[in-house]
Amino acid sequence: MFVAPVSSDMEIVFCEKCSDNVRVVWLDAGSLLDKSVIGFADEREYFAQHILPIISKI
């Protein structure tokens, strides 16, 4: 999983063919703490402690 703040008008283009299943999902940052979005409590805790503070400063 990769989390990054992006503008609402950003376009993503994959330049290489990839056999992996890649899925891009746009979420509001607060959704990272929602049990229905992120099923693992330790992952939600990680986002709360490490990711959201960084995103909130941008």
CHARMM-style PDB file with segment names, atoms N, HN, CA, C and O in Angstrom:
ATOM      1  N   MET     1       0.851  -1.162   0.000  1.00  0.00      PROA
ATOM      2  CA  MET     1       0.000   0.000   0.000  1.00  0.00      PROA
ATOM      3  C   MET     1       0.895   1.223   0.000  1.00  0.00      PROA
ATOM      4  O   MET     1       1.916   1.265   0.687  1.00  0.00      PROA
ATOM      5  N   PHE     2       0.504   2.202  -0.769  1.00  0.00      PROA
ATOM      6  HN  PHE     2      -0.325   2.168  -1.327  1.00  0.00      PROA
ATOM      7  CA  PHE     2       1.236   3.458  -0.838  1.00  0.00      PROA
ATOM      8  C   PHE     2       0.253   4.584  -0.569  1.00  0.00      PROA
ATOM      9  O   PHE     2      -0.817   4.637  -1.175  1.00  0.00      PROA
ATOM     10  N   VAL     3       0.605   5.470   0.324  1.00  0.00      PROA
ATOM     11  HN  VAL     3       1.475   5.427   0.816  1.00  0.00      PROA
ATOM     12  CA  VAL     3      -0.262   6.592   0.678  1.00  0.00      PROA
ATOM     13  C   VAL     3       0.457   7.883   0.322  1.00  0.00      PROA
ATOM     14  O   VAL     3       1.615   8.081   0.692  1.00  0.00      PROA
ATOM     15  N   ALA     4      -0.237   8.763  -0.398  1.00  0.00      PROA
ATOM     16  HN  ALA     4      -1.177   8.601  -0.698  1.00  0.00      PROA
ATOM     17  CA  ALA     4       0.367  10.040  -0.766  1.00  0.00      PROA
ATOM     18  C   ALA     4      -0.713  11.095  -0.921  1.00  0.00      PROA
ATOM     19  O   ALA     4      -1.796  10.803  -1.429  1.00  0.00      PROA
ATOM     20  N   PRO     5      -0.434  12.312  -0.492  1.00  0.00      PROA
ATOM     21  CA  PRO     5      -1.391  13.397  -0.740  1.00  0.00      PROA
ATOM     22  C   PRO     5      -1.284  13.818  -2.203  1.00  0.00      PROA
ATOM     23  O   PRO     5      -0.183  14.001  -2.723  1.00  0.00      PROA
ATOM     24  N   VAL     6      -2.424  13.969  -2.857  1.00  0.00      PROA
ATOM     25  HN  VAL     6      -3.318  13.820  -2.434  1.00  0.00      PROA
ATOM     26  CA  VAL     6      -2.443  14.391  -4.264  1.00  0.00      PROA
ATOM     27  C   VAL     6      -3.564  15.389  -4.478  1.00  0.00      PROA
ATOM     28  O   VAL     6      -4.529  15.438  -3.714  1.00  0.00      PROA
ATOM     29  N   SER     7      -3.424  16.176  -5.517  1.00  0.00      PROA
ATOM     30  HN  SER     7      -2.640  16.137  -6.137  1.00  0.00      PROA
ATOM     31  CA  SER     7      -4.483  17.125  -5.847  1.00  0.00      PROA
ATOM     32  C   SER     7      -5.642  16.398  -6.513  1.00  0.00      PROA
ATOM     33  O   SER     7      -5.466  15.313  -7.068  1.00  0.00      PROA
ATOM     34  N   SER     8      -6.810  16.989  -6.458  1.00  0.00      PROA
ATOM     35  HN  SER     8      -6.953  17.870  -6.008  1.00  0.00      PROA
ATOM     36  CA  SER     8      -8.004  16.333  -6.989  1.00  0.00      PROA
ATOM     37  C   SER     8      -7.989  16.208  -8.511  1.00  0.00      PROA
ATOM     38  O   SER     8      -8.747  15.413  -9.067  1.00  0.00      PROA
ATOM     39  N   ASP     9      -7.148  16.970  -9.187  1.00  0.00      PROA
ATOM     40  HN  ASP     9      -6.532  17.615  -8.735  1.00  0.00      PROA
ATOM     41  CA  ASP     9      -7.110  16.901 -10.645  1.00  0.00      PROA
ATOM     42  C   ASP     9      -5.923  16.090 -11.184  1.00  0.00      PROA
ATOM     43  O   ASP     9      -5.616  16.163 -12.373  1.00  0.00      PROA
ATOM     44  N   MET    10      -5.257  15.321 -10.317  1.00  0.00      PROA
ATOM     45  HN  MET    10      -5.507  15.261  -9.351  1.00  0.00      PROA
ATOM     46  CA  MET    10      -4.112  14.525 -10.738  1.00  0.00      PROA
ATOM     47  C   MET    10      -4.558  13.361 -11.615  1.00  0.00      PROA
ATOM     48  O   MET    10      -5.572  12.715 -11.353  1.00  0.00      PROA
ATOM     49  N   GLU    11      -3.781  13.112 -12.654  1.00  0.00      PROA
ATOM     50  HN  GLU    11      -2.957  13.637 -12.867  1.00  0.00      PROA
ATOM     51  CA  GLU    11      -4.035  11.985 -13.543  1.00  0.00      PROA
ATOM     52  C   GLU    11      -2.883  11.000 -13.389  1.00  0.00      PROA
ATOM     53  O   GLU    11      -1.720  11.403 -13.350  1.00  0.00      PROA
ATOM     54  N   ILE    12      -3.197   9.718 -13.303  1.00  0.00      PROA
ATOM     55  HN  ILE    12      -4.141   9.390 -13.335  1.00  0.00      PROA
ATOM     56  CA  ILE    12      -2.166   8.689 -13.157  1.00  0.00      PROA
ATOM     57  C   ILE    12      -2.071   7.910 -14.452  1.00  0.00      PROA
ATOM     58  O   ILE    12      -3.073   7.448 -14.998  1.00  0.00      PROA
ATOM     59  N   VAL    13      -0.837   7.771 -14.936  1.00  0.00      PROA
ATOM     60  HN  VAL    13      -0.023   8.146 -14.493  1.00  0.00      PROA
ATOM     61  CA  VAL    13      -0.584   7.010 -16.151  1.00  0.00      PROA
ATOM     62  C   VAL    13       0.526   6.020 -15.833  1.00  0.00      PROA
ATOM     63  O   VAL    13       1.591   6.412 -15.354  1.00  0.00      PROA
ATOM     64  N   PHE    14       0.283   4.734 -16.096  1.00  0.00      PROA
ATOM     65  HN  PHE    14      -0.582   4.416 -16.485  1.00  0.00      PROA
ATOM     66  CA  PHE    14       1.297   3.710 -15.897  1.00  0.00      PROA
ATOM     67  C   PHE    14       2.074   3.558 -17.192  1.00  0.00      PROA
ATOM     68  O   PHE    14       1.490   3.263 -18.234  1.00  0.00      PROA
ATOM     69  N   CYS    15       3.378   3.755 -17.140  1.00  0.00      PROA
ATOM     70  HN  CYS    15       3.853   3.995 -16.294  1.00  0.00      PROA
ATOM     71  CA  CYS    15       4.212   3.732 -18.335  1.00  0.00      PROA
ATOM     72  C   CYS    15       4.764   2.339 -18.641  1.00  0.00      PROA
ATOM     73  O   CYS    15       5.284   2.104 -19.732  1.00  0.00      PROA
ATOM     74  N   GLU    16       4.655   1.439 -17.710  1.00  0.00      PROA
ATOM     75  HN  GLU    16       4.232   1.630 -16.824  1.00  0.00      PROA
ATOM     76  CA  GLU    16       5.160   0.085 -17.912  1.00  0.00      PROA
ATOM     77  C   GLU    16       4.020  -0.901 -17.745  1.00  0.00      PROA
ATOM     78  O   GLU    16       3.124  -0.701 -16.925  1.00  0.00      PROA
ATOM     79  N   LYS    17       4.062  -1.965 -18.530  1.00  0.00      PROA
ATOM     80  HN  LYS    17       4.790  -2.127 -19.196  1.00  0.00      PROA
ATOM     81  CA  LYS    17       3.076  -3.020 -18.341  1.00  0.00      PROA
ATOM     82  C   LYS    17       3.481  -3.811 -17.110  1.00  0.00      PROA
ATOM     83  O   LYS    17       4.658  -4.101 -16.898  1.00  0.00      PROA
ATOM     84  N   CYS    18       2.499  -4.150 -16.314  1.00  0.00      PROA
ATOM     85  HN  CYS    18       1.542  -3.914 -16.486  1.00  0.00      PROA
ATOM     86  CA  CYS    18       2.767  -4.828 -15.050  1.00  0.00      PROA
ATOM     87  C   CYS    18       1.804  -5.997 -14.911  1.00  0.00      PROA
ATOM     88  O   CYS    18       0.606  -5.857 -15.159  1.00  0.00      PROA
ATOM     89  N   SER    19       2.325  -7.137 -14.519  1.00  0.00      PROA
ATOM     90  HN  SER    19       3.298  -7.251 -14.318  1.00  0.00      PROA
ATOM     91  CA  SER    19       1.466  -8.304 -14.335  1.00  0.00      PROA
ATOM     92  C   SER    19       0.793  -8.303 -12.963  1.00  0.00      PROA
ATOM     93  O   SER    19      -0.111  -9.102 -12.714  1.00  0.00      PROA
ATOM     94  N   ASP    20       1.228  -7.413 -12.078  1.00  0.00      PROA
ATOM     95  HN  ASP    20       1.962  -6.765 -12.281  1.00  0.00      PROA
ATOM     96  CA  ASP    20       0.617  -7.319 -10.752  1.00  0.00      PROA
ATOM     97  C   ASP    20      -0.764  -6.691 -10.857  1.00  0.00      PROA
ATOM     98  O   ASP    20      -1.047  -5.935 -11.786  1.00  0.00      PROA
ATOM     99  N   ASN    21      -1.613  -7.010  -9.903  1.00  0.00      PROA
ATOM    100  HN  ASN    21      -1.383  -7.624  -9.148  1.00  0.00      PROA
ATOM    101  CA  ASN    21      -2.938  -6.409  -9.832  1.00  0.00      PROA
ATOM    102  C   ASN    21      -2.788  -5.063  -9.127  1.00  0.00      PROA
ATOM    103  O   ASN    21      -2.605  -5.018  -7.911  1.00  0.00      PROA
ATOM    104  N   VAL    22      -2.865  -3.970  -9.879  1.00  0.00      PROA
ATOM    105  HN  VAL    22      -3.013  -4.006 -10.867  1.00  0.00      PROA
ATOM    106  CA  VAL    22      -2.696  -2.632  -9.327  1.00  0.00      PROA
ATOM    107  C   VAL    22      -4.053  -1.963  -9.272  1.00  0.00      PROA
ATOM    108  O   VAL    22      -4.787  -1.942 -10.260  1.00  0.00      PROA
ATOM    109  N   ARG    23      -4.381  -1.419  -8.117  1.00  0.00      PROA
ATOM    110  HN  ARG    23      -3.784  -1.436  -7.315  1.00  0.00      PROA
ATOM    111  CA  ARG    23      -5.654  -0.720  -7.953  1.00  0.00      PROA
ATOM    112  C   ARG    23      -5.380   0.615  -7.280  1.00  0.00      PROA
ATOM    113  O   ARG    23      -4.726   0.675  -6.239  1.00  0.00      PROA
ATOM    114  N   VAL    24      -5.877   1.669  -7.873  1.00  0.00      PROA
ATOM    115  HN  VAL    24      -6.408   1.620  -8.719  1.00  0.00      PROA
ATOM    116  CA  VAL    24      -5.708   3.008  -7.318  1.00  0.00      PROA
ATOM    117  C   VAL    24      -7.044   3.438  -6.744  1.00  0.00      PROA
ATOM    118  O   VAL    24      -8.076   3.376  -7.414  1.00  0.00      PROA
ATOM    119  N   VAL    25      -7.010   3.876  -5.490  1.00  0.00      PROA
ATOM    120  HN  VAL    25      -6.172   3.926  -4.946  1.00  0.00      PROA
ATOM    121  CA  VAL    25      -8.226   4.315  -4.807  1.00  0.00      PROA
ATOM    122  C   VAL    25      -7.955   5.679  -4.198  1.00  0.00      PROA
ATOM    123  O   VAL    25      -6.948   5.869  -3.516  1.00  0.00      PROA
ATOM    124  N   TRP    26      -8.846   6.625  -4.441  1.00  0.00      PROA
ATOM    125  HN  TRP    26      -9.664   6.471  -4.995  1.00  0.00      PROA
ATOM    126  CA  TRP    26      -8.734   7.955  -3.847  1.00  0.00      PROA
ATOM    127  C   TRP    26      -9.538   7.982  -2.558  1.00  0.00      PROA
ATOM    128  O   TRP    26     -10.733   7.687  -2.570  1.00  0.00      PROA
ATOM    129  N   LEU    27      -8.903   8.329  -1.450  1.00  0.00      PROA
ATOM    130  HN  LEU    27      -7.932   8.568  -1.440  1.00  0.00      PROA
ATOM    131  CA  LEU    27      -9.561   8.373  -0.150  1.00  0.00      PROA
ATOM    132  C   LEU    27      -9.310   9.715   0.524  1.00  0.00      PROA
ATOM    133  O   LEU    27      -8.261  10.334   0.346  1.00  0.00      PROA
ATOM    134  N   ASP    28     -10.275  10.138   1.283  1.00  0.00      PROA
ATOM    135  HN  ASP    28     -11.127   9.635   1.427  1.00  0.00      PROA
ATOM    136  CA  ASP    28     -10.052  11.244   2.197  1.00  0.00      PROA
ATOM    137  C   ASP    28      -9.118  10.715   3.288  1.00  0.00      PROA
ATOM    138  O   ASP    28      -9.275   9.577   3.731  1.00  0.00      PROA
ATOM    139  N   ALA    29      -8.161  11.514   3.720  1.00  0.00      PROA
ATOM    140  HN  ALA    29      -8.033  12.438   3.360  1.00  0.00      PROA
ATOM    141  CA  ALA    29      -7.166  11.053   4.695  1.00  0.00      PROA
ATOM    142  C   ALA    29      -7.810  10.482   5.956  1.00  0.00      PROA
ATOM    143  O   ALA    29      -7.301   9.511   6.515  1.00  0.00      PROA
ATOM    144  N   GLY    30      -8.914  11.063   6.411  1.00  0.00      PROA
ATOM    145  HN  GLY    30      -9.328  11.851   5.956  1.00  0.00      PROA
ATOM    146  CA  GLY    30      -9.585  10.554   7.603  1.00  0.00      PROA
ATOM    147  C   GLY    30     -10.135   9.153   7.443  1.00  0.00      PROA
ATOM    148  O   GLY    30     -10.355   8.450   8.429  1.00  0.00      PROA
ATOM    149  N   SER    31     -10.358   8.742   6.199  1.00  0.00      PROA
ATOM    150  HN  SER    31     -10.179   9.313   5.397  1.00  0.00      PROA
ATOM    151  CA  SER    31     -10.872   7.394   5.934  1.00  0.00      PROA
ATOM    152  C   SER    31      -9.880   6.304   6.307  1.00  0.00      PROA
ATOM    153  O   SER    31     -10.257   5.143   6.460  1.00  0.00      PROA
ATOM    154  N   LEU    32      -8.604   6.677   6.453  1.00  0.00      PROA
ATOM    155  HN  LEU    32      -8.297   7.620   6.328  1.00  0.00      PROA
ATOM    156  CA  LEU    32      -7.595   5.686   6.819  1.00  0.00      PROA
ATOM    157  C   LEU    32      -7.801   5.138   8.225  1.00  0.00      PROA
ATOM    158  O   LEU    32      -7.207   4.122   8.588  1.00  0.00      PROA
ATOM    159  N   LEU    33      -8.638   5.801   9.018  1.00  0.00      PROA
ATOM    160  HN  LEU    33      -9.120   6.625   8.723  1.00  0.00      PROA
ATOM    161  CA  LEU    33      -8.905   5.332  10.379  1.00  0.00      PROA
ATOM    162  C   LEU    33     -10.259   4.650  10.491  1.00  0.00      PROA
ATOM    163  O   LEU    33     -10.647   4.229  11.580  1.00  0.00      PROA
ATOM    164  N   ASP    34     -10.978   4.535   9.396  1.00  0.00      PROA
ATOM    165  HN  ASP    34     -10.664   4.877   8.510  1.00  0.00      PROA
ATOM    166  CA  ASP    34     -12.314   3.946   9.382  1.00  0.00      PROA
ATOM    167  C   ASP    34     -12.218   2.420   9.276  1.00  0.00      PROA
ATOM    168  O   ASP    34     -11.574   1.904   8.362  1.00  0.00      PROA
ATOM    169  N   LYS    35     -12.845   1.708  10.190  1.00  0.00      PROA
ATOM    170  HN  LYS    35     -13.368   2.127  10.932  1.00  0.00      PROA
ATOM    171  CA  LYS    35     -12.791   0.241  10.209  1.00  0.00      PROA
ATOM    172  C   LYS    35     -13.355  -0.371   8.939  1.00  0.00      PROA
ATOM    173  O   LYS    35     -12.920  -1.447   8.531  1.00  0.00      PROA
ATOM    174  N   SER    36     -14.323   0.297   8.301  1.00  0.00      PROA
ATOM    175  HN  SER    36     -14.677   1.172   8.633  1.00  0.00      PROA
ATOM    176  CA  SER    36     -14.901  -0.265   7.079  1.00  0.00      PROA
ATOM    177  C   SER    36     -13.980  -0.070   5.874  1.00  0.00      PROA
ATOM    178  O   SER    36     -14.167  -0.728   4.851  1.00  0.00      PROA
ATOM    179  N   VAL    37     -12.996   0.814   5.975  1.00  0.00      PROA
ATOM    180  HN  VAL    37     -12.844   1.349   6.806  1.00  0.00      PROA
ATOM    181  CA  VAL    37     -12.052   1.055   4.879  1.00  0.00      PROA
ATOM    182  C   VAL    37     -10.775   0.249   5.087  1.00  0.00      PROA
ATOM    183  O   VAL    37     -10.329  -0.454   4.181  1.00  0.00      PROA
ATOM    184  N   ILE    38     -10.190   0.349   6.272  1.00  0.00      PROA
ATOM    185  HN  ILE    38     -10.553   0.921   7.008  1.00  0.00      PROA
ATOM    186  CA  ILE    38      -8.955  -0.367   6.612  1.00  0.00      PROA
ATOM    187  C   ILE    38      -9.299  -1.395   7.687  1.00  0.00      PROA
ATOM    188  O   ILE    38      -9.605  -1.038   8.824  1.00  0.00      PROA
ATOM    189  N   GLY    39      -9.245  -2.661   7.318  1.00  0.00      PROA
ATOM    190  HN  GLY    39      -8.996  -2.951   6.394  1.00  0.00      PROA
ATOM    191  CA  GLY    39      -9.709  -3.727   8.197  1.00  0.00      PROA
ATOM    192  C   GLY    39      -8.779  -4.109   9.333  1.00  0.00      PROA
ATOM    193  O   GLY    39      -9.204  -4.791  10.266  1.00  0.00      PROA
ATOM    194  N   PHE    40      -7.531  -3.691   9.281  1.00  0.00      PROA
ATOM    195  HN  PHE    40      -7.186  -3.136   8.523  1.00  0.00      PROA
ATOM    196  CA  PHE    40      -6.560  -4.123  10.281  1.00  0.00      PROA
ATOM    197  C   PHE    40      -6.285  -3.007  11.290  1.00  0.00      PROA
ATOM    198  O   PHE    40      -5.875  -1.908  10.915  1.00  0.00      PROA
ATOM    199  N   ALA    41      -6.513  -3.295  12.557  1.00  0.00      PROA
ATOM    200  HN  ALA    41      -6.847  -4.187  12.861  1.00  0.00      PROA
ATOM    201  CA  ALA    41      -6.350  -2.289  13.610  1.00  0.00      PROA
ATOM    202  C   ALA    41      -4.922  -1.762  13.674  1.00  0.00      PROA
ATOM    203  O   ALA    41      -4.713  -0.565  13.872  1.00  0.00      PROA
ATOM    204  N   ASP    42      -3.929  -2.651  13.507  1.00  0.00      PROA
ATOM    205  HN  ASP    42      -4.099  -3.623  13.347  1.00  0.00      PROA
ATOM    206  CA  ASP    42      -2.540  -2.191  13.590  1.00  0.00      PROA
ATOM    207  C   ASP    42      -2.191  -1.270  12.424  1.00  0.00      PROA
ATOM    208  O   ASP    42      -1.366  -0.369  12.574  1.00  0.00      PROA
ATOM    209  N   GLU    43      -2.807  -1.487  11.270  1.00  0.00      PROA
ATOM    210  HN  GLU    43      -3.478  -2.219  11.149  1.00  0.00      PROA
ATOM    211  CA  GLU    43      -2.569  -0.601  10.129  1.00  0.00      PROA
ATOM    212  C   GLU    43      -3.207   0.772  10.363  1.00  0.00      PROA
ATOM    213  O   GLU    43      -2.616   1.799  10.029  1.00  0.00      PROA
ATOM    214  N   ARG    44      -4.416   0.784  10.936  1.00  0.00      PROA
ATOM    215  HN  ARG    44      -4.895  -0.051  11.207  1.00  0.00      PROA
ATOM    216  CA  ARG    44      -5.061   2.058  11.271  1.00  0.00      PROA
ATOM    217  C   ARG    44      -4.224   2.816  12.299  1.00  0.00      PROA
ATOM    218  O   ARG    44      -4.070   4.034  12.208  1.00  0.00      PROA
ATOM    219  N   GLU    45      -3.689   2.094  13.269  1.00  0.00      PROA
ATOM    220  HN  GLU    45      -3.814   1.105  13.344  1.00  0.00      PROA
ATOM    221  CA  GLU    45      -2.845   2.713  14.296  1.00  0.00      PROA
ATOM    222  C   GLU    45      -1.579   3.303  13.662  1.00  0.00      PROA
ATOM    223  O   GLU    45      -1.150   4.402  14.017  1.00  0.00      PROA
ATOM    224  N   TYR    46      -0.992   2.563  12.727  1.00  0.00      PROA
ATOM    225  HN  TYR    46      -1.340   1.670  12.439  1.00  0.00      PROA
ATOM    226  CA  TYR    46       0.197   3.060  12.031  1.00  0.00      PROA
ATOM    227  C   TYR    46      -0.128   4.350  11.268  1.00  0.00      PROA
ATOM    228  O   TYR    46       0.622   5.323  11.354  1.00  0.00      PROA
ATOM    229  N   PHE    47      -1.233   4.364  10.529  1.00  0.00      PROA
ATOM    230  HN  PHE    47      -1.842   3.574  10.460  1.00  0.00      PROA
ATOM    231  CA  PHE    47      -1.634   5.564   9.798  1.00  0.00      PROA
ATOM    232  C   PHE    47      -1.848   6.738  10.749  1.00  0.00      PROA
ATOM    233  O   PHE    47      -1.415   7.857  10.471  1.00  0.00      PROA
ATOM    234  N   ALA    48      -2.514   6.480  11.863  1.00  0.00      PROA
ATOM    235  HN  ALA    48      -2.866   5.571  12.089  1.00  0.00      PROA
ATOM    236  CA  ALA    48      -2.801   7.547  12.828  1.00  0.00      PROA
ATOM    237  C   ALA    48      -1.516   8.148  13.394  1.00  0.00      PROA
ATOM    238  O   ALA    48      -1.422   9.363  13.573  1.00  0.00      PROA
ATOM    239  N   GLN    49      -0.523   7.295  13.677  1.00  0.00      PROA
ATOM    240  HN  GLN    49      -0.599   6.309  13.532  1.00  0.00      PROA
ATOM    241  CA  GLN    49       0.709   7.767  14.305  1.00  0.00      PROA
ATOM    242  C   GLN    49       1.720   8.338  13.319  1.00  0.00      PROA
ATOM    243  O   GLN    49       2.453   9.268  13.655  1.00  0.00      PROA
ATOM    244  N   HSD    50       1.766   7.792  12.103  1.00  0.00      PROA
ATOM    245  HN  HSD    50       1.170   7.037  11.830  1.00  0.00      PROA
ATOM    246  CA  HSD    50       2.866   8.143  11.200  1.00  0.00      PROA
ATOM    247  C   HSD    50       2.461   8.848   9.905  1.00  0.00      PROA
ATOM    248  O   HSD    50       3.208   9.694   9.415  1.00  0.00      PROA
ATOM    249  N   ILE    51       1.316   8.525   9.349  1.00  0.00      PROA
ATOM    250  HN  ILE    51       0.709   7.837   9.746  1.00  0.00      PROA
ATOM    251  CA  ILE    51       0.940   9.065   8.040  1.00  0.00      PROA
ATOM    252  C   ILE    51       0.097  10.341   8.172  1.00  0.00      PROA
ATOM    253  O   ILE    51       0.415  11.356   7.552  1.00  0.00      PROA
ATOM    254  N   LEU    52      -0.952  10.298   8.957  1.00  0.00      PROA
ATOM    255  HN  LEU    52      -1.210   9.473   9.460  1.00  0.00      PROA
ATOM    256  CA  LEU    52      -1.841  11.464   9.081  1.00  0.00      PROA
ATOM    257  C   LEU    52      -1.114  12.714   9.580  1.00  0.00      PROA
ATOM    258  O   LEU    52      -1.405  13.801   9.081  1.00  0.00      PROA
ATOM    259  N   PRO    53      -0.187  12.623  10.534  1.00  0.00      PROA
ATOM    260  CA  PRO    53       0.530  13.838  10.945  1.00  0.00      PROA
ATOM    261  C   PRO    53       1.332  14.461   9.793  1.00  0.00      PROA
ATOM    262  O   PRO    53       1.444  15.684   9.711  1.00  0.00      PROA
ATOM    263  N   ILE    54       1.879  13.644   8.920  1.00  0.00      PROA
ATOM    264  HN  ILE    54       1.788  12.650   8.986  1.00  0.00      PROA
ATOM    265  CA  ILE    54       2.640  14.165   7.778  1.00  0.00      PROA
ATOM    266  C   ILE    54       1.685  14.823   6.784  1.00  0.00      PROA
ATOM    267  O   ILE    54       1.939  15.932   6.314  1.00  0.00      PROA
ATOM    268  N   ILE    55       0.591  14.139   6.466  1.00  0.00      PROA
ATOM    269  HN  ILE    55       0.384  13.238   6.848  1.00  0.00      PROA
ATOM    270  CA  ILE    55      -0.373  14.669   5.506  1.00  0.00      PROA
ATOM    271  C   ILE    55      -0.987  15.971   6.006  1.00  0.00      PROA
ATOM    272  O   ILE    55      -1.233  16.882   5.215  1.00  0.00      PROA
ATOM    273  N   SER    56      -1.233  16.068   7.287  1.00  0.00      PROA
ATOM    274  HN  SER    56      -1.033  15.328   7.929  1.00  0.00      PROA
ATOM    275  CA  SER    56      -1.873  17.264   7.822  1.00  0.00      PROA
ATOM    276  C   SER    56      -0.979  18.499   7.726  1.00  0.00      PROA
ATOM    277  O   SER    56      -1.477  19.624   7.784  1.00  0.00      PROA
ATOM    278  N   LYS    57       0.327  18.307   7.581  1.00  0.00      PROA
ATOM    279  HN  LYS    57       0.731  17.393   7.534  1.00  0.00      PROA
ATOM    280  CA  LYS    57       1.256  19.439   7.478  1.00  0.00      PROA
ATOM    281  C   LYS    57       1.413  19.933   6.034  1.00  0.00      PROA
ATOM    282  O   LYS    57       2.018  20.976   5.790  1.00  0.00      PROA
ATOM    283  N   ILE    58       0.873  19.188   5.104  1.00  0.00      PROA
ATOM    284  HN  ILE    58       0.381  18.340   5.302  1.00  0.00      PROA
ATOM    285  CA  ILE    58       1.028  19.547   3.679  1.00  0.00      PROA
ATOM    286  C   ILE    58      -0.081  20.476   3.257  1.00  0.00      PROA
ATOM    287  OT1 ILE    58      -0.131  20.892   2.100  1.00  0.00      PROA
TER     288      ILE     58
END
